Amino acid sequence: MRIARFSIDGNVAFGAVEGESPPGSTDGLVLDIIKGHPFMDFELSGTKVPLAPSDSNTRVRLLPPMLPNKVVAFGRNYAEHAREMGNEVPDAPFAFFKPSTSVIGPGDEIAYPSFSNEVHHEAELAVVIGRMCREVPRERVKDVILGYTCANDVTARDVQKREKQWARAKGFDSSCPLGPWVETDLDPSDLTIMCTVNGQQRQLGRTSEMIHSVEDLIVNITEAMTLLPGDVILTGTPAGVGPLTVGDEVAVTIEGIGTLTNKVIKRG
């Protein structure tokens, strides 16, 4: 099931996405409004609203599929990306945080931070947690996952190199686009992940190239902390990261999920 979070006439709800559409489009899709929220057993209301293209005058707007309490991100989880950045491949998962205020949704704008001159895209598979959990054993990892979505770990690369600590470089407002929805029925072990900028391919990889699997990452982080429903895990980016400039349109596409598209604007 594809679960979206959306607004309609100023009201926010979750809905099951039904129908098929061309890649990168919402034409032909409808939302069946969910009674309640997706973290418990729920029913579909049968009330359906069309999910019209984002450039129309529709009253339905896709929002970030989750508003996480925290975003736990893992760096250098693809060997070729670690090497392209001049880094060693870590022996163990390497975690950092992005604040909840960094999260935006599909079609929202990435505001180029005033303190950086080198902002990069990083296409990633995101894991959405479905229940409160701590010290999760490997064989129970699937039980705590609601589903998967697309993410862009937007990074102020010059600030990351200069400041060493990554809080500002990776945590600025609008640096964590998520969407377009959560796919609950998906095997994440070998999916194509791609990033384009203005229609030109920049990144192309497969999740099978991860050094540490989704299971590895969740076991690792829950040894240290409790994850809450709606928390998001970013699993690392394949090689090919590169610069974004004001006016660019960046799209992350993951096999079996869909496409997350955002435009870069000047921070006002």
VENKA-V777040 format. One record per backbone hydrogen bond with DSSP energy under -1.0 kcal/mol. NH is the residue of the N-H (numbers start at 1). CO is the residue of the C=O. Records with the same first field share a line. If there is no record, write none. Layout:
NH->CO + CO
This chain:
3->182
4->15
6->13
7->61
8->11
9->59
11->8
13->6
15->4
16->32
17->2
18->30
25->22
29->26
30->18
31->49
32->16
33->47
34->14
35->43
40->37
45->33
49->31
51->29
52->50
56->53
61->7
63->5
71->98
72->232
73->96
74->234
75->94
82->78
83->79
84->80
85->81
86->83
87->82
96->73
98->71
102->99
103->100
104->176
107->261
108->105
110->263
112->265
116->113
120->155
121->242
124->151
126->149
127->233
128->147
129->231
130->144
133->227
135->222
140->137
141->138
144->141
146->128
147->128
148->183
149->126
150->179
151->124
152->177
153->122
154->152 + 175
155->120
156->169
157->118 + 155
160->156
161->157
162->158
163->159
164->160
165->163
170->166
175->172
176->102
178->104
179->150
182->3
183->148
184->1
193->205
194->253
195->203
196->251
197->200
198->249
200->197
202->195
203->195
205->193
207->191
209->206
210->207
211->77
217->213
218->214
219->215
220->216
221->217
222->218
224->221
225->221
227->133
230->129
231->228
232->70
233->127
234->72
235->125
244->119
247->264
248->245
250->262
251->196
252->260
253->194
254->258
255->192
257->254
258->254
260->252
262->250
264->248
265->110
267->112
